[in-house]
Amino acid sequence: MARRSEWFHPRGSLARNGWQTVVDDTASSLRYTGLRIGAPLGRQEFHLTAGDTERMIVPLDARSVTIEHDLGRLELAGRASVFDGRPDVAYLGVGVGATVVADGRFAVAEAHADRSLPVAVLRGPEIPVELRGAGASSRQVHNFGTPGALEAQNLIVCEVLTPEGNWSSYPPHKHDELVPGDESRLEEIYYFESAVGRGLPGDPHANPFGLFSAYSSPGHPIDLDERVHSGDVALVPFGYHGPAVAAPGYDLYYLNVMAGPDPDRAWQISDDPAHAWVRASWAQQAADARLPFERGANR
């Protein structure tokens, strides 16, 4: 039987009401954030009720997603896999219910909110791409739901792609106390996917995986060291988190969902002082030449 803990949930262990995964405040210690993963069987409809929740819908391996919502209809262009470029994404504000139909898996990132904002769509080519880090810490970030890219009240969403053998979410960092201008309070959800690295031959018996760690910050005890596979979820209500490591041979993806109680929607972090020096070392290193991941790249 798959092991379940307070902070780590293997694929399928949070299945509910037709969803492959449901993270909300009834099934976890999180208070501000939520996540749903839809894995349709045939033409299955997934219903999102109107309420005090803002949402972002992100195609994973769905090539198309249709959203019938209270104010109209949206068609999203998807992708073959999370490693195959940027999909269209949609934002649904407070009080907007919807029905979603997709030809593959999709994610719904959620946060509690009380201010109604307009429905919005970001098309794939418009989504900002950031190449973060250098050397073996190089990774690619799609900032489709971050401040500056999307108007939202509390929700912050992005996805990170890490080439095989590289480290991301590094140096380990935290965002669990309010220090104006330096650090914000944000819960975080990590949803993982892994696949044989691009251009590698693979093997019929391959079982792609990565590693993820979180540990205590002052006053916030957490202890998490896990091998992560596609569909696994890690919850980080507080504490230092990272690294997320792509094992040699396997590319690693994760979707991050964040929200918190601060009055301003800001993503500000503090590195673990023991490892903060690593950032300065990137100035002497080049970015990994395997980035960026692009649509249609050889897998």
C-alpha positions in Angstrom: 0.0 0.0 0.0 1.2 3.5 -0.9 2.6 5.3 2.2 0.9 8.5 3.2 2.2 11.2 5.6 1.2 14.7 6.7 3.5 16.3 4.0 3.8 13.7 1.3 1.1 12.0 -0.7 1.8 9.4 -3.4 -0.2 9.4 -6.6 -3.8 8.3 -6.0 -3.7 8.6 -2.3 -5.7 11.8 -2.4 -8.3 10.6 -5.0 -11.8 11.8 -4.4 -15.1 12.2 -6.4 -13.6 11.3 -9.7 -10.5 13.5 -9.3 -7.0 11.8 -9.3 -5.9 14.2 -6.6 -7.7 16.7 -4.3 -5.7 18.9 -1.9 -7.9 21.2 0.2 -8.3 22.2 3.9 -10.4 19.2 4.6 -7.7 16.7 3.7 -4.5 18.5 4.7 -3.0 21.0 7.2 -3.0 23.7 4.5 -5.3 26.7 5.1 -4.9 28.9 2.0 -4.1 26.7 -1.0 -5.6 23.8 -2.9 -4.9 21.6 -5.9 -7.0 19.2 -8.1 -5.7 16.9 -10.8 -8.2 15.7 -13.4 -7.4 12.5 -15.2 -10.4 11.9 -17.4 -11.8 8.5 -18.4 -13.3 9.2 -21.8 -15.4 12.3 -22.1 -15.6 12.9 -18.4 -16.9 16.2 -17.0 -15.2 17.8 -14.0 -17.3 20.3 -12.1 -15.9 23.3 -10.2 -18.4 25.0 -7.9 -18.6 28.7 -7.5 -17.5 30.0 -4.1 -14.7 31.8 -2.3 -12.0 30.3 -4.4 -9.9 31.6 -7.3 -8.5 29.1 -9.7 -6.0 28.5 -12.5 -6.5 25.7 -14.9 -3.3 24.2 -16.4 -3.2 21.5 -19.1 -0.6 18.8 -18.2 -0.8 16.1 -21.0 -4.1 17.4 -22.4 -3.9 18.7 -25.9 -7.1 20.6 -25.5 -9.3 21.7 -22.6 -12.8 23.2 -22.8 -14.1 25.3 -19.9 -17.8 26.1 -19.8 -18.1 28.7 -17.0 -20.8 31.0 -15.7 -19.8 33.8 -18.0 -19.0 31.9 -21.2 -16.8 29.3 -22.8 -13.0 29.0 -23.1 -10.9 26.8 -25.3 -7.3 26.1 -24.2 -4.5 24.7 -26.4 -2.6 22.1 -24.4 0.5 20.0 -25.0 1.6 16.4 -25.3 3.3 16.4 -21.9 4.5 18.8 -19.3 7.9 18.8 -21.0 6.4 19.8 -24.4 6.3 23.6 -24.3 3.9 26.1 -22.7 0.1 25.5 -22.8 -2.7 28.0 -22.6 -3.8 28.6 -19.0 -7.0 30.1 -17.6 -7.8 32.1 -14.5 -11.3 31.9 -12.9 -12.1 34.4 -10.2 -14.2 34.2 -7.0 -17.8 33.2 -7.6 -17.3 31.6 -11.0 -18.4 27.9 -11.4 -17.2 25.8 -14.3 -17.3 22.5 -16.1 -14.1 21.2 -17.6 -13.7 18.6 -20.4 -10.2 17.6 -21.5 -8.6 14.9 -23.6 -5.9 14.4 -21.0 -4.8 15.3 -17.6 -5.0 18.9 -16.2 -4.4 20.7 -13.0 -6.6 23.2 -11.1 -4.6 25.4 -8.7 -6.8 27.0 -6.0 -6.6 29.6 -3.3 -9.1 31.1 -0.9 -10.1 34.6 -1.9 -13.0 37.1 -1.4 -12.4 39.7 -4.2 -13.9 39.0 -7.7 -11.5 39.5 -10.6 -12.1 39.0 -14.3 -11.7 35.6 -16.0 -8.5 35.6 -18.0 -6.6 33.5 -20.5 -2.8 33.5 -21.0 -1.9 31.9 -24.4 1.2 29.7 -24.5 3.4 32.1 -26.5 2.6 34.9 -24.1 3.8 33.1 -20.9 7.0 34.4 -19.5 9.9 31.9 -19.5 12.7 32.3 -17.0 16.0 30.4 -17.1 17.0 30.3 -13.4 20.3 29.3 -11.9 23.4 28.1 -13.7 25.5 25.0 -14.2 24.0 22.0 -12.4 21.4 24.3 -10.8 20.0 25.4 -14.1 16.2 25.1 -14.5 13.4 26.6 -16.5 10.4 28.4 -15.0 7.1 29.2 -16.7 5.7 32.2 -14.7 2.1 32.1 -15.9 0.5 32.8 -12.5 3.0 35.0 -10.7 2.7 38.6 -9.7 3.4 40.7 -12.8 2.1 38.0 -15.2 -1.4 37.5 -13.8 -3.8 39.6 -11.8 -5.1 37.6 -8.8 -5.9 38.3 -5.2 -3.9 35.5 -3.4 -3.0 32.8 -5.9 0.5 32.3 -7.2 1.3 29.5 -9.7 4.3 28.5 -11.8 5.9 25.4 -13.2 9.5 24.3 -13.2 11.4 22.0 -15.5 14.7 20.5 -14.4 17.0 18.6 -16.8 18.2 15.2 -15.8 20.9 15.3 -13.2 20.2 19.0 -12.2 19.1 20.5 -8.9 16.3 23.0 -8.5 14.4 24.7 -5.6 18.0 25.4 -4.6 19.5 26.8 -2.4 16.9 25.7 0.2 14.7 28.6 1.1 11.6 29.5 3.1 8.6 31.9 3.0 6.9 31.4 6.4 7.2 34.7 8.1 6.3 38.3 7.2 9.4 40.5 6.8 8.3 43.4 4.7 10.4 43.8 1.6 12.3 40.5 2.3 10.0 37.6 3.0 6.3 36.8 2.7 4.1 34.1 4.2 3.1 31.5 1.6 2.1 27.9 1.8 3.3 25.8 -1.1 2.1 22.7 -2.9 4.5 20.7 -5.2 3.0 18.4 -7.8 5.6 16.3 -9.6 6.1 14.6 -12.9 9.2 12.8 -14.2 10.2 11.2 -17.5 13.2 9.8 -19.3 15.5 12.6 -20.2 15.3 14.2 -23.7 17.4 12.3 -26.2 18.1 9.4 -24.0 17.2 5.9 -25.1 15.4 4.9 -21.9 14.4 1.3 -21.1 11.1 -0.6 -20.9 11.7 -1.1 -17.2 12.5 2.6 -16.5 10.8 4.1 -13.4 11.5 7.9 -13.7 12.0 9.7 -10.3 13.5 12.6 -8.5 14.2 13.6 -5.0 12.7 16.3 -2.8 13.5 17.6 0.7 12.0 20.0 3.2 13.2 20.7 6.8 12.5 22.9 9.8 13.0 26.6 10.0 12.9 28.4 13.4 9.6 27.6 15.1 8.3 25.5 12.2 9.0 21.8 12.4 8.9 19.7 9.2 10.9 16.7 8.0 10.5 15.5 4.4 12.9 13.5 2.3 11.2 11.6 -0.5 11.7 9.9 -3.8 9.1 11.5 -6.1 7.4 10.1 -9.1 4.7 11.3 -11.6 1.5 12.2 -9.7 3.1 12.6 -6.3 2.3 15.7 -4.1 4.4 17.4 -1.4 2.9 19.9 1.0 5.1 22.6 2.4 3.1 24.7 4.9 6.3 26.2 6.3 10.0 25.5 6.7 13.0 25.4 4.4 12.4 23.4 1.2 14.7 22.2 -1.5 16.4 20.8 -3.3 14.2 19.1 -5.9 16.7 16.9 -7.7 16.3 15.3 -11.2 17.9 11.9 -11.0 20.5 11.2 -13.7 18.5 9.9 -16.7 15.3 11.5 -15.8 13.9 15.0 -16.3 11.8 16.5 -13.5 8.8 18.7 -13.5 6.8 20.3 -10.7 3.8 22.6 -10.5 3.9 25.1 -7.6 0.8 26.5 -6.0 1.2 29.2 -3.4 -1.0 31.5 -1.3 -0.9 33.0 2.2 -2.4 35.4 4.7 -0.4 38.5 3.9 -2.3 41.6 2.7 0.0 41.9 -0.4 0.4 39.2 -3.0 4.2 38.9 -3.1 6.6 36.0 -3.6 9.6 36.8 -1.4 11.9 34.2 0.0 14.8 33.8 2.5 17.6 31.3 1.7 18.9 29.0 4.4 22.0 31.0 5.6 24.1 27.9 5.5 23.6 27.6 1.7 22.8 31.1 0.5 26.4 31.6 -0.7 25.7 29.1 -3.6 23.7 31.8 -5.5 26.8 33.9 -5.9 28.7 31.0 -7.4 26.4 31.0 -10.4 28.0 34.2 -11.7 31.0 32.2 -12.7 29.0 29.4 -14.4 27.1 29.2 -17.7 23.4 28.2 -17.9 22.8 24.6 -18.9 22.9 24.4 -22.7 20.0 21.8 -22.7 17.6 24.6 -21.8 15.1 25.8 -22.7 12.7 22.8 -23.1 10.9 23.5 -26.3 7.8 22.2 -27.9 8.4 19.1 -30.0 11.9 18.5 -28.6 13.3 15.0 -29.0 12.3 12.8 -26.0 
